[in-house]
Amino acid sequence: MSARPSTRQSLLLIGCGSHARVVLDLARAQGPLWKVVVAIDAMKKPDAAELEGVPIRGGPDDLEPLLSGVHGALLGIGDNALRERLGARVLAAKRALVSCFHPKSSISPRSRIGPGVAACPGAVVMTGAVVGEGAILNTGCTVDHDCEIGAYAHIAPGAHLGGRVKVGARTLIGIGASVRQNIRIGADAVVGAGAAVVADVPDGVTVVGVPACPSFRR
Ligand SMILES: CC(C)(COP(=O)(O)OP(=O)(O)OC[C@H]1O[C@@H](n2cnc3c(N)ncnc32)[C@H](O)[C@@H]1OP(=O)(O)O)[C@@H](O)C(=O)NCCC(=O)NCCS
């Protein structure tokens, strides 16, 4: 379920760490579409009472009861697998998984963006691209024409994808990495910071360097 409400709606923010603060900032920068009324800690019972003015009302066990009082949720979790699990719980509770786009991101109207996506300042998505549920498009990344970004993937700050690149579910494309056009990167893979990817990357494999090669050190 995606959400583009015409009136102000209440949201729950899942997470209270750094990425939650980023997502809260994106939602606030977007103007008065939504109001984030409550947050939860995604890992444990919370030790703080509030996150930048938003009350933190519980831990992961409190998600469903708190969802019943709001229109939808924002995914403020950096860990791709955990974000996926919590996104599934939001949808199972029949609440909207809300996408937020910083006003200085540039998203082609001829791209398709799934629910629960976060687009940071300077993120660019070009025509024909498809961005899956819960993906993070971090600061200044570029996703060129006809790319396919899998669900819950993370394109880190300053990473650049040429045209028709495919990125699998939950994969991290690290800070400042470049991926040549038409490359396929599997699911649960990691492209190290600064890598230049010029060959396909299988599922679950970490690659680093220029040109990127599998890393056996993990
Ligand atoms: C590739 C990566 C996953 C490896 O992480 P790790 O398994 O914890 O590796 P370590 O930091 O222990 O480093 C192991 C070795 O790999 C090297 N290495 C680590 N990252 C590297 C990279 N991006 N490029 C080249 N070499 C790298 C280290 O220098 C080290 O080499 P050494 O054994 O010769 O000393 C990680 O460094 C990385 O680049 N992650 C992406 C981070 C990112 O972009 N996050 C987004 C935040 S918004």
The ligand as a Gaussian input file, in Angstrom:
#p B3LYP/6-31G(d) Opt

LIG

0 1
 C       33.386000      -3.793000       1.961000
 C       32.960000      -3.744000       3.402000
 C       31.527000      -4.318000       3.533000
 C       33.930000      -4.592000       4.205000
 O       33.591000      -4.511000       5.554000
 P       34.331000      -5.484000       6.604000
 O       34.077000      -6.901000       6.239000
 O       33.945000      -5.033000       7.974000
 O       35.864000      -5.212000       6.288000
 P       36.986000      -4.538000       7.186000
 O       36.695000      -3.116000       7.470000
 O       37.278000      -5.462000       8.338000
 O       38.229000      -4.586000       6.164000
 C       38.769000      -5.827000       5.736000
 C       39.775000      -5.527000       4.653000
 O       39.102000      -5.061000       3.474000
 C       39.581000      -3.749000       3.131000
 N       38.406000      -2.977000       2.722000
 C       37.317000      -2.693000       3.449000
 N       36.456000      -1.964000       2.747000
 C       36.988000      -1.789000       1.535000
 C       36.547000      -1.108000       0.384000
 N       35.370000      -0.489000       0.350000
 N       37.358000      -1.106000      -0.692000
 C       38.561000      -1.741000      -0.668000
 N       39.036000      -2.410000       0.426000
 C       38.249000      -2.421000       1.509000
 C       40.215000      -3.191000       4.410000
 O       41.207000      -2.237000       4.122000
 C       40.777000      -4.446000       5.012000
 O       41.995000      -4.774000       4.333000
 P       43.233000      -5.515000       5.077000
 O       42.697000      -6.833000       5.556000
 O       44.262000      -5.631000       4.004000
 O       43.615000      -4.610000       6.199000
 C       32.930000      -2.299000       3.960000
 O       34.232000      -1.776000       4.226000
 C       32.224000      -1.304000       3.042000
 O       32.809000      -0.718000       2.114000
 N       30.908000      -1.140000       3.336000
 C       30.082000      -0.178000       2.663000
 C       29.739000       0.907000       3.683000
 C       28.700000       1.852000       3.177000
 O       28.781000       2.375000       2.089000
 N       27.698000       2.097000       4.020000
 C       26.606000       3.000000       3.709000
 C       26.407000       3.924000       4.878000
 S       25.204000       5.123000       4.551000

